[in-house]
Amino acid sequence: MNREWVLVHLQEAQDQLTRTIKEISDNPDYDFGEFFPAMQHLYHHLNTAWNSRDASDTELAHQTNVTYKRWCSMPADLVMFE
């Protein structure tokens, strides 16, 4: 597992989640217009942390649009419910 890469993305996800919770708590007008992009950003980093966890530094340095999209996608190998 590429620990440094995973940690970067998990930290970004944590930061986004913390911001989102604070904004929802503090702003009574917070609605879908703010929530939607916040959740996109959160899932982008969670998905990337999981899907690219085994990527080498070379793969990270030479990622393509196809690789990027695959890494950002919802995980296919992570069972959410049974």
N, C-alpha and C positions, 0 to 999 in steps of 0.2 A: 504494500500500500504506500502511495506517495503521501506521506504524512503532512509535509509542508503545504502541498497543494490542497489537500482535504481541509486542513486547518484554516487556510485562507478563505475557502468557500463557506465553511461552517461559521467562521467569525462574521463574515458578511451577512449570512442568514440570521445569526443572532442579533446583529445590529439592526437589521431591517425589522425583525420581530419586535424588538424592544421599542423602536421608533413607532411602529404601528400600534402597539398596545398603548403607548403614551398618547399618541394622537387621538385614538378612539376615546381614551379616558378624559382627555383635556378639552376636546373639541366637540361640543354637542351637534355641530353641523357636519361632522365627518360622515361621509356616505360612500356609496359604491364608486363614485368618481375617484376618490382617493384610495379606497380599499383594493380595487382591482389591480392597479399597477404595483401597489405594495406587495400584494400576494404573488404577482408575476415575478417580481424581483426576488422575493423569498424563495419561491420554488425553483427559480433559475439556479440559485446557489445550492440549495439542498440537492437538487437533481444532479448538478454538475459534481458536487462532492461525491455522490454515490457512483454515478456512471463512469467517472474518470478516475476513480480511486487508485487504479492500478496503472495509470498512464506513466510512462517514463518521462524524464525531463526532455528528451528528444522529441517524443510525441507531442508534448505540450508546446514546445517551441515551434513545431511545424504543423500545428493543427489547421485543418481546412474548414470551410463552411459546413461541409457534410459532417465532419467530426464534431464541430461545435454544436450543431443541431442535435446530433445523437446524444451528446453529453448533457444537453439541456432538457432533453425529453423526460417525461415521467418514466421511472425505472420499470423495465419489463421483468426484471428478475427479483423484485422485492415484493413479496406477498403481503398485501395490506390487511386482508381479511381471510379468515378460513371458516 
